[in-house]
């Protein structure tokens, strides 16, 4: 009976490690630095409005030359051209 419990624990540890590695791989592949993270590479917004740009901003950062906004942790940028 002891060897059966040890096997189950070892199997559970291996399964948990596999799940964690898969999750880490998926989260790093999904969350990349947005292309419009810096205002020099801002996304150009054109008509028709409303403009929708669904992106993952969880890896966005704040550059040293970004304008200051209260409570700002990270930035992404858009420019409106008409």
C-alpha positions in Angstrom: 0.0 0.0 0.0 2.8 2.4 0.7 4.4 1.9 -2.8 1.0 2.7 -4.4 0.7 6.0 -2.5 4.3 6.9 -3.5 3.5 6.2 -7.1 0.4 8.4 -7.0 2.4 11.2 -5.5 5.2 10.9 -8.0 2.6 10.8 -10.9 0.9 13.9 -9.4 4.2 15.8 -9.2 5.0 15.0 -12.8 1.6 16.0 -14.0 1.8 19.3 -12.1 5.2 20.1 -13.6 3.9 19.4 -17.1 0.9 21.7 -16.5 3.1 24.5 -15.2 5.5 24.2 -18.1 2.6 24.3 -20.6 1.0 27.3 -18.9 4.3 29.2 -18.8 4.9 28.5 -22.5 1.4 29.6 -23.4 1.5 32.8 -21.4 4.8 33.9 -22.8 3.6 33.2 -26.4 0.4 35.1 -25.9 1.6 38.1 -24.0 4.2 39.9 -26.1 5.3 43.6 -26.1 2.6 45.5 -28.1 3.8 47.0 -31.4 2.4 50.4 -30.3 4.2 50.4 -26.9 6.2 53.5 -27.8 4.7 56.7 -29.2 7.2 56.6 -32.0 5.5 53.4 -33.2 1.9 54.3 -32.4 -1.0 52.7 -34.1 -2.6 54.9 -36.7 -6.3 55.3 -36.2 -8.3 56.1 -39.3 -12.0 56.4 -40.1 -14.6 54.9 -39.9 -15.0 55.4 -36.2 -15.3 53.9 -33.7 -11.9 52.3 -34.0 -11.3 48.9 -32.4 -7.9 47.4 -31.8 -8.0 44.4 -29.6 -4.5 43.6 -28.3 -2.9 42.2 -25.2 -1.3 45.0 -23.3 -0.2 43.0 -20.2 3.5 43.3 -21.3 3.4 47.0 -22.2 5.9 49.2 -20.4 6.5 52.9 -19.7 9.4 54.5 -21.5 11.4 57.3 -19.9 10.3 59.8 -22.5 6.5 59.0 -22.2 4.4 61.9 -21.0 3.5 61.6 -17.3 0.0 60.6 -16.4 -1.1 60.1 -12.8 -1.2 56.4 -11.8 0.5 55.3 -15.0 2.1 51.9 -15.1 2.3 51.1 -18.8 1.4 52.8 -22.1 0.2 52.0 -25.6 -0.2 54.7 -28.2 -2.6 55.6 -31.0 -2.6 58.5 -33.5 -5.7 59.8 -35.2 -5.4 60.9 -38.8 -8.2 62.2 -40.9 
